[in-house]
Amino acid sequence: MSSVIMTMNNPAVPGTPATIYTGVTASLNIALTNDTGADINLNSASNLEVFMPLYFTAAQLEQMTISNIAPAGWTFSYNSADMSLQLNWTGGSAPWYSNSAVTFTINNVLTSNTPTADAVQVNFNNIGGAGVPTQVSAALALVAPPAPGNLDLQQVLNVAPEFGGVVYVSAISNPLTNTLYLNFKNTGSTPLFNGNNMWTGSPKVSVSFVYGTTSGSLAPDDKQQSSQLGSAWAISGGIYVDQTDGWSIQNPSVTGQANSPTWTLTPNNTNKQIIGTGDQSNVTFSFSNIISMTPTGPTQMYVQFSGFMANDGTHYNDTVFVVSIIKQNPPNPGAIGIYSLAETITVNSSTEQVTIPLTWSMFGVGSVKLSFYIPGMTIPEHKYTYGTAHPALNYDTEYPQITGVTKTQTLTVYCWAYSDSNWQNQLNKIQCTVPLIFPPVINSFTIQPTTIVPPASYAFQLQWDIAGQDSFEIIADTGSGSPVKLPVPQTVTSYIVNPTAPETTYTLNVYGNTTND
C-alpha cells in the first residue's frame, strides 16, 4: 500500500524518534515524500495542516513559524481556528511529482511541559490522487535535558519484545489478531530504584508505534476511521507477567484530545524497587488486538522513560528505547514460537513442585502437546485443546509443574502442534530450553567415633547429607600447612577416617552452580 511518507528530525538531538528537550528551543525538519507511485494533484485550494502535540500551549504555537519550504509555491500561515501551522499551495493546478518531497522547517519549537510522548500530525486538504492519505504523523518525544550526574537507563535496563516482535499482516477478508509482548528486564546488580526512602516524582513510560498505511507503519491512527478494522486505536495494553511489586497501564481514548494513541505505563506508588533483581527483575506488558493491514516490512515501537530515579539523590536521564517490530506474511499452520517467562528457575529441593511458566504462539492449531526432557527423569506430558473453532492466530500461557529435580540441569520443552483437537494430525514440533538452577546445599555434616580399626589408634565415621551438587570433596587439615583431599567416591554418603594428629579439621565442599562450604 503506497502513501505519503513523513520523516522528522531535530538536528540538535540526533536519533529516532525526533526528540526535543523541555525548556529548550528547537527546530524540526520535516519531509513529506510522495510514495503513492503516481503524481499527486495540487490546486489553488490545497493545503497542509500541521498539528503539533498537545503539550504545546496556544501561545507557544503562535510563536512557531515555518521556513525553508521546498518546492516553491507553498506559503506559511497560522490557523488560529484549528490551532495548526498551515502550508498553503499558491501555484495553481500543478503536480506533486512521484518520489519527490515537500520539505520545511518548524522554528521556535519550545515547551516547558512535563515530559511525555506524542506526535506531529499533517492533514492533507483538497489534495487529489490515488493513495493520498487524509493524514500522516511522526512521533515527537518530549524529554528532560540530560543533566550531569544522572545515570543512563540503557545501561541497566533491557527493553525487548518476546517472540521476536513479529506481527502477521492480513487482509480485510481474513483479519489476524496479533499480540505483542514487551519485556522490561533489570540487568543491573541492584533494583532499578535503590534508595532508602520511597521514590518521588511521577515516573512513567510512554509507548507508541509508527502510524500510517505504509510498509514502515504498524497501523493507521486516523481518528475519523478509529472504528474501522485495523485501527491503531483498537490496540489494548495490559499487564502480562509482573514479577515486581506492581505496575499499571492506561490505554488511550479515542475521545481524548491526543491525535495519536499512546499507552502510559507506570509503577504503582507502593512499588519501591520499580523493577527488582533475581526473580523480581522482569515485567512484561501485552499489546493485543493488533490487526495490521499494511504491507510487510520492519517498523518500530517507541518506549519513552521519563522521571525515573536511581536512588534518593540520583536521577536517570530520560531516554527512548526503539524496539524493532517485523511485519510478516502469515506462517504455515503450526506452532510458531515457545519460550519461558522465566530465564532461569531456582529449585530448592528434590521434593519441590517446580512451576514452569510457558507461553507459545500458533497459527491454525487445534491442539497442542507439551513434552519435557531431563536426563534420568520421566515427566508426564501436558495436553491442551482449542476446539474446531479456534482462532487462526492464537497464543496460550500455561504453568505446568514437575518434581524430582535433584541438581542443576537444563529442561527441554517440546511443543507439538496438531491441526485437529485430538492430537492426531501433527503439524510441527518446536522447542525451548529452561535452565533449572539447584544451588548445592549441605543439610548435615557430622563425625562420630566408630569401631577401632587396627593398627590405627582411632577411627571416626564422617557422614553427610547434601543435595544439588555436581561434585563434592572433603579436605583434611592437620594444621601442618598442607591440607589433604581425601579419596572419597562421589557416590557415597559416609567415609571412615583415622586421624593421627592431635587435631584434624575436616571440611566438606560441594560444587554446583554456586558453592557451599
Buried (B, 14 or more C-beta within 10 A) or exposed (E): BBBBBBBBBBEEBEEBBBBBBBEBEBBBBBBBBBBBEBBBBBEEEBBBBBBBBBBBEEEBBBBBEBEEBEEEBBEBEBBEEEBBBBBBBEBEEBBBEBEBBBBBBBBEBBBEBEBBBBBBBBBBBEBEBEBBBEBBBBBBBBBBBEEEEBBEBBEBBEBBBBBBBBBBBBEEEEBBBBBBBBBBBBEBEEBBBBBEEEBEEEBBBBBBBBBBBBBBBBBBBBBEBBEBEBBBBBBBBEBBBBBBBBBBBEBBEBEEEBBBBBBBBBBEEEBBBBBBBEEBBBBBBBBBEBBBBBBEBEBBBBBBBBBBBBBEEEBBBBBBBEBEBBBEEBBEBBBBBBBBBBEEBBBBBEEBEBEBBBBBBBBBBBBBBBBBBBEEBEBEEBBBBBEEEBEBBBBBEEEBEBEBBBBBBEBBBBBBBBBBBEBEEBBBEBEBEBBBBBBBBBEEBEBEEBEEEEEEEEBBBBEBEBBBBEEBEBBBBBEEEEEEEEEBEEEEEEBEBEBEEEEBEBEBBBBBBEEBE
